[in-house]
Amino acid sequence: MKVEKKVISNLNKCYAMSELTYKGEHCFLVAAEKDDPCYLFNEAGEQISTVWENPGGVMTMTPVPGTDGQFLSTRQFYSPNDSLNARIEIVSAKDDGTWETRTLCHAPFVHRFGILHRAGTDYIIVCCLKTGHEYKNDWRFPGACFGAALPKDLSVIDDEHPLELTLIKGGMLRNHGYSKTTHGGHDAALVGCEEGTFLFDPPAVKGVDWTVTQVCDIPSSDSVLCDFDGDGKPELGTISPFHGNSLVIYHLDEDGRYVPQWKYGAPEKDTEMIHATWACEILGKPTWVVGWRKGTRDTIAITWDEAAGDYHVDFIDKETGCANAMHFKNKDGVDIVIGTNREIDEVAYYTITE
């Protein structure tokens, strides 16, 4: 794996990212954790627009399916101690090059969310880190996941007519992790919390309940499902515990239980606050991109080595403190990884080739 790095921005406490179609072109967004801007870049990593200057507090962004220049974004989630006013907003590009924002829903302590499609309907799942707060480091109010069907036309939603959310599952202490996956041929969500990792399937028929399945009971800050070793069964990759330093991949045994298969071998003092996580395919191989914000502050790519019968680690970057990572293939089919290296206020554009 050959990695070529380019720094495309020095954004204070850069954090969240998302792909976005803008004026028919493939682009991507980068936004800040603190009270700082959100920028739009073209596929090549050139900044083409400032979406907003503030407020920030952006943990998650995702495009609205079937639209051009419209996405959803969390705002004003600044920390587990300062997120009572957090919400999700609809952000839309205007013809004059400016951007319009309005409230989709109020969701205190919303940390992650995603849009899932099943049976002709788009659903939103909203993952709240906690549900209440009275003093610093107050974890007495476990987090929860909420859901709703998204209207085909979001113009009917605004500050005075927000989207109504329904509780899917409560009792999720430190509800931090979310990744989108596929289950049974449709979109699903994998959510990690202190009680373990849970799979959320949206309704098969609009109006019925979601299906929630516990995948494992190991405390998880984030989890991914991906068939790394090519045996037709998805492995479970976990970061444990909350903002933890343990990186483990589990394999399904004959009884359908996840058992440890591999653990990253670096001393755990070197891998404090593992945070960036993205499961994808790079150079034709299932890959888990992972980065941590303390210790050695590295970003790595984990793949299965068929010849060795074990996992292999390549370094994408070192001493950068990546908070989040995102992968896409550019118009030429080249693998690109974007990293928000929060600890050094650096947005990095990595071109990966053989």
Backbone hydrogen bonds in HBPLUS format (Angstrom, degrees):
<---DONOR---> <-ACCEPTOR-->    atom                        ^
c    i                          cat <-CA-CA->   ^        H-A-AA   ^      H-
h    n   atom  resd res      DA  || num        DHA   H-A  angle D-A-AA Bond
n    s   type  num  typ     dist DA aas  dist angle  dist       angle   num
A0002-LYS N   A0353-THR O   2.72 MM 351  5.14 172.4  1.72 164.0 161.5     1
A0353-THR N   A0002-LYS O   2.93 MM 351  5.14 161.3  1.96 147.9 153.9     2
A0004-GLU N   A0351-THR O   2.89 MM 347  5.08 161.9  1.92 147.8 153.9     3
A0351-THR N   A0004-GLU O   2.83 MM 347  5.08 163.7  1.85 151.3 154.6     4
A0006-LYS N   A0349-TYR O   2.87 MM 343  5.05 135.8  2.07 133.9 147.7     5
A0349-TYR N   A0006-LYS O   2.76 MM 343  5.05 158.8  1.81 151.1 158.5     6
A0008-ILE N   A0347-VAL O   2.94 MM 339  5.79 155.7  2.00 158.5 166.1     7
A0347-VAL N   A0009-SER O   2.87 MM 338  5.10 174.8  1.88 148.4 148.4     8
A0014-CYS N   A0011-LEU O   3.14 MM   3  5.30 131.4  2.39 143.1 130.0     9
A0033-GLU N   A0013-LYS O   2.88 MM  20  5.62 170.9  1.89 154.7 155.8    10
A0015-TYR N   A0031-ALA O   2.90 MM  16  5.96 160.6  1.94 155.5 155.8    11
A0016-ALA N   A0031-ALA O   3.16 MM  15  5.23 124.0  2.49 127.6 138.5    12
A0031-ALA N   A0016-ALA O   2.93 MM  15  5.23 159.8  1.97 143.7 147.7    13
A0018-SER N   A0029-LEU O   3.21 MM  11  5.17 145.0  2.34 130.0 131.6    14
A0029-LEU N   A0018-SER O   2.67 MM  11  5.17 162.3  1.70 159.5 165.7    15
A0020-LEU N   A0027-CYS O   2.90 MM   7  5.12 155.8  1.96 129.2 126.6    16
A0027-CYS N   A0020-LEU O   2.80 MM   7  5.12 147.9  1.91 149.7 160.2    17
A0069-GLY N   A0021-THR O   2.63 MM  48  5.78 140.0  1.78 173.2 164.7    18
A0022-TYR N   A0025-GLU O   2.91 MM   3  5.27 162.0  1.94 150.2 153.1    19
A0025-GLU N   A0022-TYR O   3.00 MM   3  5.27 165.4  2.03 111.8 116.0    20
A0028-PHE N   A0041-PHE O   2.92 MM  13  5.38 158.1  1.97 149.2 153.7    21
A0041-PHE N   A0028-PHE O   2.80 MM  13  5.38 172.2  1.80 167.9 170.7    22
A0030-VAL N   A0039-TYR O   2.95 MM   9  5.39 154.1  2.02 153.9 158.6    23
A0039-TYR N   A0030-VAL O   2.80 MM   9  5.39 161.2  1.83 165.1 164.4    24
A0058-VAL N   A0032-ALA O   3.15 MM  26  5.92 170.4  2.16 146.8 145.9    25
A0057-GLY N   A0033-GLU O   2.93 MM  24  4.46 121.1  2.29  97.6 112.5    26
A0036-ASP N   A0034-LYS O   2.84 MM   2  5.60 135.3  2.04 108.5  94.5    27
A0057-GLY N   A0034-LYS O   3.20 MM  23  5.10 138.6  2.38 117.5 121.0    28
A0038-CYS N   A0052-TRP O   3.03 MM  14  5.45 150.0  2.12 148.7 147.8    29
A0051-VAL N   A0038-CYS O   2.83 MM  13  5.40 140.8  1.98 144.9 155.4    30
A0040-LEU N   A0049-SER O   2.87 MM   9  5.08 164.0  1.90 151.7 151.1    31
A0048-ILE N   A0040-LEU O   2.80 MM   8  5.80 166.6  1.82 152.4 156.9    32
A0049-SER N   A0040-LEU O   3.35 MM   9  5.08 146.7  2.47 140.6 136.8    33
A0042-ASN N   A0046-GLU O   2.87 MM   4  5.44 157.3  1.93 146.4 149.4    34
A0045-GLY N   A0042-ASN O   2.85 MM   3  5.42 165.8  1.87 122.7 127.1    35
A0076-GLN N   A0056-GLY O   2.87 MM  20  5.78 171.3  1.88 137.7 138.5    36
A0077-PHE N   A0057-GLY O   2.96 MM  20  4.31 167.7  1.97 113.8 116.5    37
A0074-THR N   A0060-THR O   3.04 MM  14  5.68 160.5  2.08 161.7 164.9    38
A0062-THR N   A0072-LEU O   3.03 MM  10  5.45 150.8  2.11 146.9 152.7    39
A0072-LEU N   A0062-THR O   2.84 MM  10  5.45 166.0  1.86 160.6 161.0    40
A0064-VAL N   A0070-GLN O   3.06 MM   6  5.82 172.8  2.07 133.8 133.7    41
A0067-THR N   A0064-VAL O   3.28 MM   3  5.91 141.1  2.44 148.2 144.7    42
A0093-ALA N   A0069-GLY O   2.80 MM  24  5.04 141.7  1.94 142.2 154.0    43
A0071-PHE N   A0091-VAL O   2.90 MM  20  5.33 156.4  1.95 150.0 157.9    44
A0091-VAL N   A0071-PHE O   2.79 MM  20  5.33 166.4  1.81 174.7 174.4    45
A0073-SER N   A0089-GLU O   2.97 MM  16  5.28 150.1  2.06 143.4 151.7    46
A0089-GLU N   A0073-SER O   2.73 MM  16  5.28 165.4  1.75 152.2 155.2    47
A0075-ARG N   A0087-ARG O   2.99 MM  12  5.66 143.7  2.13 152.3 155.2    48
A0087-ARG N   A0075-ARG O   3.29 MM  12  5.66 148.8  2.39 147.3 155.1    49
A0078-TYR N   A0082-ASP O   3.18 MM   4  5.50 158.7  2.23 147.9 147.0    50
A0082-ASP N   A0079-SER O   3.03 MM   3  5.06 159.4  2.07 107.4 114.0    51
A0086-ALA N   A0083-SER O   3.12 MM   3  5.15 165.1  2.15 109.7 111.7    52
A0109-PHE N   A0083-SER O   2.94 MM  26  4.95 155.9  2.00 150.7 144.3    53
A0107-ALA N   A0086-ALA O   3.33 MM  21  5.90 150.2  2.42 129.4 135.3    54
A0088-ILE N   A0105-CYS O   3.01 MM  17  5.49 169.8  2.02 164.2 166.8    55
A0104-LEU N   A0088-ILE O   2.82 MM  16  5.52 164.9  1.84 145.1 146.8    56
A0105-CYS N   A0088-ILE O   3.25 MM  17  5.49 159.0  2.29 141.6 144.8    57
A0090-ILE N   A0102-ARG O   2.73 MM  12  5.39 164.4  1.75 168.3 172.4    58
A0102-ARG N   A0090-ILE O   3.05 MM  12  5.39 145.1  2.18 143.1 153.4    59
A0092-SER N   A0100-GLU O   2.85 MM   8  5.19 161.2  1.88 151.3 157.8    60
A0100-GLU N   A0092-SER O   2.85 MM   8  5.19 166.2  1.87 154.1 158.1    61
A0094-LYS N   A0098-THR O   2.84 MM   4  5.42 163.8  1.87 163.1 157.7    62
A0097-GLY N   A0094-LYS O   3.07 MM   3  5.59 162.8  2.10 121.2 122.8    63
A0163-LEU N   A0104-LEU O   2.67 MM  59  5.74 168.5  1.68 177.6 174.8    64
A0110-VAL N   A0107-ALA O   2.97 MM   3  5.46 135.4  2.17 150.7 143.8    65
A0129-LEU N   A0109-PHE O   2.82 MM  20  5.57 147.1  1.93 167.0 156.0    66
A0111-HIS N   A0127-CYS O   2.96 MM  16  6.07 165.6  1.98 155.4 158.1    67
A0112-ARG N   A0127-CYS O   3.32 MM  15  5.18 161.8  2.35 144.0 147.8    68
A0127-CYS N   A0112-ARG O   2.82 MM  15  5.18 162.8  1.85 155.1 157.1    69
A0114-GLY N   A0125-ILE O   3.03 MM  11  5.50 145.4  2.16 145.3 155.0    70
A0125-ILE N   A0114-GLY O   2.95 MM  11  5.50 158.9  2.00 155.1 161.6    71
A0116-LEU N   A0123-TYR O   2.75 MM   7  5.13 158.9  1.80 150.2 157.1    72
A0123-TYR N   A0116-LEU O   2.70 MM   7  5.13 167.0  1.72 157.4 162.2    73
A0118-ARG N   A0121-THR O   2.98 MM   3  5.50 163.2  2.00 156.1 160.6    74
A0121-THR N   A0118-ARG O   3.06 MM   3  5.50 162.2  2.10 117.1 122.9    75
A0150-LEU N   A0122-ASP O   2.80 MM  28  5.60 172.4  1.80 152.8 155.4    76
A0124-ILE N   A0148-ALA O   2.86 MM  24  5.51 163.9  1.89 164.0 169.5    77
A0148-ALA N   A0124-ILE O   3.13 MM  24  5.51 139.6  2.31 147.0 153.7    78
A0126-VAL N   A0146-PHE O   2.76 MM  20  5.01 167.8  1.78 146.4 150.5    79
A0146-PHE N   A0126-VAL O   2.83 MM  20  5.01 159.7  1.87 144.0 150.8    80
A0128-CYS N   A0144-ALA O   2.90 MM  16  5.43 167.8  1.91 175.7 175.4    81
A0144-ALA N   A0128-CYS O   3.20 MM  16  5.43 141.0  2.36 131.2 142.4    82
A0175-ASN N   A0129-LEU O   3.32 MM  46  4.37 152.0  2.40 125.5 122.2    83
A0131-THR N   A0141-PHE O   3.18 MM  10  5.38 159.0  2.23 124.4 129.6    84
A0138-ASP N   A0135-TYR O   3.13 MM   3  5.47 121.4  2.50 148.5 139.5    85
A0143-GLY N   A0172-MET O   2.71 MM  29  4.65 129.2  1.97 117.1 117.6    86
A0172-MET N   A0143-GLY O   2.95 MM  29  4.65 163.6  1.98 139.2 134.3    87
A0145-CYS N   A0169-LYS O   2.82 MM  24  5.31 159.5  1.86 156.8 163.8    88
A0168-ILE N   A0145-CYS O   2.80 MM  23  5.55 165.0  1.82 150.2 151.5    89
A0169-LYS N   A0145-CYS O   3.21 MM  24  5.31 160.2  2.26 139.2 143.0    90
A0147-GLY N   A0166-THR O   2.86 MM  19  5.34 152.8  1.93 144.2 152.4    91
A0166-THR N   A0147-GLY O   2.92 MM  19  5.34 161.0  1.95 148.3 154.7    92
A0157-ILE N   A0154-LEU O   3.02 MM   3  5.43 165.4  2.04 114.7 119.0    93
A0158-ASP N   A0161-HIS O   3.34 MM   3  5.05 156.8  2.40 101.7 108.3    94
A0161-HIS N   A0158-ASP O   3.03 MM   3  5.05 136.3  2.23  99.7 112.7    95
A0194-GLU N   A0173-LEU O   2.82 MM  21  5.25 169.7  1.83 161.8 162.1    96
A0176-HIS N   A0174-ARG O   2.88 MM   2  5.63 115.1  2.31 115.6  99.0    97
A0177-GLY N   A0192-GLY O   3.14 MM  15  4.50 153.4  2.21 133.8 136.2    98
A0192-GLY N   A0177-GLY O   3.07 MM  15  4.50 149.6  2.16 105.8 114.9    99
A0179-SER N   A0190-LEU O   2.91 MM  11  5.22 138.1  2.09 142.5 153.8   100
A0190-LEU N   A0179-SER O   2.84 MM  11  5.22 164.5  1.87 160.1 164.8   101
A0181-THR N   A0188-ALA O   2.90 MM   7  5.27 171.5  1.91 149.2 148.9   102
A0188-ALA N   A0181-THR O   2.93 MM   7  5.27 150.6  2.01 142.2 139.2   103
A0183-HIS N   A0186-HIS O   2.87 MM   3  5.56 164.7  1.89 163.1 167.0   104
A0186-HIS N   A0183-HIS O   3.25 MM   3  5.56 164.8  2.27 111.0 115.5   105
A0189-ALA N   A0200-PHE O   2.96 MM  11  5.01 161.9  2.00 141.3 147.2   106
A0200-PHE N   A0189-ALA O   2.77 MM  11  5.01 166.0  1.79 153.3 158.0   107
A0191-VAL N   A0198-PHE O   2.87 MM   7  5.27 167.7  1.89 156.5 160.4   108
A0198-PHE N   A0191-VAL O   2.86 MM   7  5.27 162.9  1.89 151.5 156.9   109
A0193-CYS N   A0196-GLY O   2.90 MM   3  5.39 158.1  1.95 156.2 163.6   110
A0196-GLY N   A0193-CYS O   3.10 MM   3  5.39 160.1  2.14 109.3 115.6   111
A0220-SER N   A0193-CYS O   2.94 MM  27  5.15 173.7  1.94 136.8 137.9   112
A0197-THR N   A0216-CYS O   3.04 MM  19  5.44 151.8  2.12 133.9 141.5   113
A0215-VAL N   A0197-THR O   2.77 MM  18  5.45 154.8  1.83 146.3 154.3   114
A0199-LEU N   A0213-THR O   2.72 MM  14  5.09 167.3  1.73 155.3 158.6   115
A0213-THR N   A0199-LEU O   2.90 MM  14  5.09 160.7  1.94 146.4 152.9   116
A0201-ASP N   A0211-THR O   2.84 MM  10  5.07 170.7  1.85 156.2 159.3   117
A0211-THR N   A0201-ASP O   3.02 MM  10  5.07 165.0  2.05 147.5 152.1   118
A0208-VAL N   A0205-VAL O   3.12 MM   3  5.98 167.2  2.14 149.8 150.4   119
A0221-SER N   A0239-ILE O   2.69 MM  18  5.43 170.8  1.70 157.1 160.4   120
A0239-ILE N   A0222-ASP O   2.89 MM  17  5.29 157.6  1.94 162.4 161.7   121
A0224-VAL N   A0237-GLY O   2.84 MM  13  5.10 146.2  1.95 142.7 151.0   122
A0237-GLY N   A0224-VAL O   2.90 MM  13  5.10 163.0  1.93 146.1 151.5   123
A0226-CYS N   A0235-GLU O   2.98 MM   9  5.28 157.8  2.03 144.3 151.6   124
A0228-PHE N   A0226-CYS O   2.96 MM   2  5.63 123.0  2.30 110.1  93.7   125
A0235-GLU N   A0226-CYS O   2.78 MM   9  5.28 154.6  1.85 119.8 121.9   126
A0236-LEU N   A0250-TYR O   2.99 MM  14  4.99 159.4  2.03 137.5 144.0   127
A0250-TYR N   A0236-LEU O   2.69 MM  14  4.99 164.2  1.72 146.1 151.7   128
A0238-THR N   A0248-VAL O   2.85 MM  10  5.51 166.9  1.87 165.7 170.2   129
A0248-VAL N   A0238-THR O   3.14 MM  10  5.51 162.4  2.17 155.2 159.5   130
A0240-SER N   A0246-SER O   2.99 MM   6  5.17 160.1  2.03 145.1 151.1   131
A0246-SER N   A0240-SER O   3.06 MM   6  5.17 148.1  2.16 157.0 164.1   132
A0244-GLY N   A0241-PRO O   2.81 MM   3  4.53 134.2  2.02 141.5 128.2   133
A0274-ILE N   A0244-GLY O   2.79 MM  30  5.82 168.8  1.80 170.9 170.7   134
A0264-TYR N   A0247-LEU O   2.97 MM  17  5.61 164.9  1.99 161.8 166.8   135
A0249-ILE N   A0262-TRP O   2.85 MM  13  5.21 164.8  1.88 153.1 156.5   136
A0261-GLN N   A0249-ILE O   2.81 MM  12  5.68 161.3  1.84 155.3 154.6   137
A0262-TRP N   A0249-ILE O   3.15 MM  13  5.21 151.9  2.23 147.1 148.0   138
A0251-HIS N   A0259-VAL O   2.75 MM   8  5.37 159.1  1.79 159.4 157.0   139
A0259-VAL N   A0251-HIS O   2.90 MM   8  5.37 166.9  1.91 145.0 146.7   140
A0253-ASP N   A0257-ARG O   2.84 MM   4  5.47 158.3  1.88 148.6 154.4   141
A0256-GLY N   A0253-ASP O   3.02 MM   3  5.34 163.4  2.05 117.0 118.7   142
A0270-ASP N   A0267-PRO O   2.82 MM   3  5.48 153.8  1.89 118.7 127.2   143
A0271-THR N   A0268-GLU O   3.20 MM   3  5.05 148.2  2.31  95.5 104.6   144
A0296-THR N   A0270-ASP O   2.87 MM  26  5.18 163.6  1.89 131.5 132.7   145
A0294-LYS N   A0272-GLU O   3.12 MM  22  4.86 143.5  2.26 151.8 140.8   146
A0293-ARG N   A0273-MET O   3.01 MM  20  5.46 165.1  2.03 135.5 135.5   147
A0275-HIS N   A0291-GLY O   2.82 MM  16  5.92 164.2  1.84 153.4 158.6   148
A0276-ALA N   A0291-GLY O   2.99 MM  15  4.60 137.9  2.17 126.7 134.6   149
A0291-GLY N   A0276-ALA O   3.06 MM  15  4.60 150.6  2.15 118.1 120.1   150
A0278-TRP N   A0289-VAL O   2.94 MM  11  5.10 134.9  2.15 145.5 152.0   151
A0289-VAL N   A0278-TRP O   2.88 MM  11  5.10 172.1  1.88 150.9 148.6   152
A0280-CYS N   A0287-THR O   2.88 MM   7  5.35 163.6  1.91 157.7 163.3   153
A0287-THR N   A0280-CYS O   2.74 MM   7  5.35 168.9  1.75 149.6 150.1   154
A0282-ILE N   A0285-LYS O   2.95 MM   3  5.40 151.2  2.04 155.0 147.4   155
A0285-LYS N   A0282-ILE O   3.04 MM   3  5.40 164.7  2.06 113.3 118.3   156
A0288-TRP N   A0302-ILE O   2.98 MM  14  5.05 157.1  2.04 140.3 147.7   157
A0302-ILE N   A0288-TRP O   2.91 MM  14  5.05 162.6  1.94 134.3 140.0   158
A0290-VAL N   A0300-ILE O   2.95 MM  10  5.40 159.5  1.99 147.5 154.2   159
A0300-ILE N   A0290-VAL O   2.74 MM  10  5.40 163.7  1.76 164.8 166.7   160
A0292-TRP N   A0298-ASP O   3.12 MM   6  6.01 151.3  2.20 161.2 169.9   161
A0297-ARG N   A0294-LYS O   3.28 MM   3  5.12 150.3  2.37 125.9 120.1   162
A0319-GLU N   A0296-THR O   3.29 MM  23  5.67 135.8  2.50 151.2 157.3   163
A0320-THR N   A0297-ARG O   2.86 MM  23  5.48 156.0  1.92 157.8 149.8   164
A0321-GLY N   A0297-ARG O   3.20 MM  24  4.38 173.9  2.21 117.2 119.1   165
A0299-THR N   A0317-ASP O   2.93 MM  18  5.12 162.4  1.96 142.2 137.9   166
A0316-ILE N   A0299-THR O   2.82 MM  17  5.42 156.9  1.87 142.5 148.9   167
A0317-ASP N   A0299-THR O   3.23 MM  18  5.12 161.2  2.27 136.6 136.9   168
A0301-ALA N   A0314-ASP O   2.78 MM  13  5.15 154.7  1.84 152.2 158.2   169
A0314-ASP N   A0301-ALA O   2.96 MM  13  5.15 162.4  1.99 147.4 153.1   170
A0303-THR N   A0312-HIS O   2.97 MM   9  5.31 162.4  2.00 152.3 158.1   171
A0312-HIS N   A0303-THR O   2.69 MM   9  5.31 163.8  1.71 160.7 164.8   172
A0305-ASP N   A0310-ASP O   2.76 MM   5  5.48 165.4  1.78 158.7 163.6   173
A0309-GLY N   A0305-ASP O   2.81 MM   4  5.79 130.4  2.06 147.0 162.1   174
A0310-ASP N   A0305-ASP O   3.35 MM   5  5.48 148.7  2.46 141.2 145.1   175
A0343-GLU N   A0321-GLY O   3.36 MM  22  4.92 172.7  2.37 133.7 135.8   176
A0323-ALA N   A0340-THR O   2.82 MM  17  5.76 167.5  1.84 165.4 161.2   177
A0340-THR N   A0324-ASN O   3.00 MM  16  5.53 169.1  2.01 160.1 163.6   178
A0326-MET N   A0338-ILE O   2.93 MM  12  5.20 145.0  2.05 146.6 155.5   179
A0338-ILE N   A0326-MET O   2.75 MM  12  5.20 162.3  1.78 155.7 161.8   180
A0328-PHE N   A0336-ILE O   2.95 MM   8  5.40 154.8  2.01 151.4 157.7   181
A0336-ILE N   A0328-PHE O   2.81 MM   8  5.40 158.4  1.86 167.0 174.2   182
A0330-ASN N   A0334-VAL O   2.96 MM   4  5.44 156.9  2.01 148.2 150.9   183
A0333-GLY N   A0330-ASN O   2.79 MM   3  5.21 164.9  1.82 123.1 125.6   184
A0352-ILE N   A0335-ASP O   2.96 MM  17  5.38 177.6  1.96 158.6 158.6   185
A0337-VAL N   A0350-TYR O   2.93 MM  13  5.05 161.4  1.96 145.8 152.0   186
A0350-TYR N   A0337-VAL O   2.79 MM  13  5.05 169.6  1.80 164.4 164.4   187
A0339-GLY N   A0348-ALA O   2.97 MM   9  5.14 162.8  2.00 142.9 148.3   188
A0348-ALA N   A0339-GLY O   2.91 MM   9  5.14 172.0  1.92 157.7 158.7   189
A0342-ARG N   A0340-THR O   2.89 MM   2  5.51 128.8  2.16 108.3  92.7   190
A0341-ASN N   A0346-GLU O   2.77 MM   5  4.99 145.7  1.88 173.9 167.1   191
A0344-ILE N   A0341-ASN O   3.10 MM   3  5.92 160.1  2.14 123.1 128.9   192
A0346-GLU N   A0341-ASN O   3.16 MM   5  4.99 171.0  2.17 127.9 130.6   193
A0345-ASP N   A0342-ARG O   3.20 MM   3  4.90 168.4  2.21 101.6 105.0   194
